[in-house]
Each structure stands twice: as C-alpha cells, then as structure tokens.
C-alpha cells in the first residue's frame, strides 16, 4: 500500500457500448406548377401515370395546381424525387407542353 489513501487500485478504464443509429434520409417534396398552356387533362394524366393517383385524386390535385399555382404531388427520398421530376419534365417536353415540376427539401 505504498502511498494509496483513497482505496482505489488505479484502474480508471471505462467500458462503453456505442449504439449506432441510422438517420432517415431527408425527404423532398415534388411540386407541380401551374401554367396557362398545359391542358388540364394532360396534368391529370401525368399525376395518374407518374404518381400512381386515381383519376379522382389526380383531378383534385390538378384543380389545386390550377387555383393556387402549385401543389405538392408527393414526398420522396432525394433520388426518387429527382427521378420523378425528370420523368415529368421529359414527358411534358415530348408532348410539347411547358408543364414545370420541381422539388424542394421538406
């Protein structure tokens, strides 16, 4: 006991377990923007084709886009949102419509 008065044996190591928690990826809103030239039925078709909506759902969203100027048509991971935007923009261009589709972080 050469000089130890606190009663400890000198072992100060601490064992800790680390728990790794995976974070959910950030989500992105896909937005459809209104314009004065794209026919309403084309917008309904886009919503049904690329976003899996029923005709009634697509019609309601189309009216929201028409009345408010834009509407959120889905919320996805970055890669899925980016793909949806590209698909809609390409489809609209091929059919010679100026329909705009964008995405923003939620």
N, C-alpha and C positions, 0 to 999 in steps of 0.2 A: 504494500500500500504506500508506495513511495510518493507522498505528497498529494494524493487524491482525497479531497474532503467532501465532494458532492455526491459520492456514491455511484457515479456512472462508470462504465467500463471503457469509455472513449469511442464507442461505435455510434456514429451520427448518420449513417446511411438510412435513407427512407425509400421504401419500395412503393412506387405509384403505378397504377394501371392507367394507360391512356385509352380513352374511348374516342375513336374517330367517328364523327357524324358527317354524313354526306349532306351537302346542301342541295336543295331543289334548284334546278336551273331557273334563271329569271324567265318570266313569261312575257310575251309580246302580243299586243292587240293588233289584229288586222282590220284596217278601216277601208271602207268603200266610200268614195267621194262623189258627190253629185256633179253632173254637168248638164248642159242644155241640149245635148245632141244624142246621147246614147238612149235608145228606146227602152222603155220600162220592162218589156218582155225579155229583152236581152239580159238585163240586170237580174231578173228572176231566174233565167236560165243559168247564168253564172253562179248564183247562190246555190241552186239545186245541184249543179254539176261539181263544183269545186269545194263546197262546204257541206254537202250532204243534207241540205234542208228539204223539207217537204214543200210542196207548192204554196201552201198557206203560210208557212214560216217565211219563205223567200219573198212572198208578196208583201208581208208585213214589214220586213227589213227594207225592201225596195221603197216602200212608202216613207219609212223613216229617213232613208237617204234623200229622197225627193223633197221632203218637207223641211228637214233640219240641216241638210247639206252634207252630212256624213253619218255613218253608223258603224259600230263595231260589229263585225260579222263573225269573229271568232277570237279565241285566245289560245296561243300555242307556244311551244318552245321556239327558240330563235330559228333553228333550221327549218322547222315545219312552217313557221310564219313566212320566212323568206321564200320558201318554195311556193306557198300559196299565192303570194304577191306576184312572183314571176309568172306563174301559170295564168293568173287572171290577166295580167298586163299583156302577155303574149297572145292569149286568146282574143282579147279586145282588139289588139293591133291587127291580127289576122282577119278579123271581121270588120276592120276599118271603123272602129268606134273609139272615141277619146276617153273611155272609162279609166279612171285612176284608182289605184289600190295601193295603200301604204301600210306601214307597220310602225308601232312605237312601243317602247317599253312600258309595261303595266305599272 
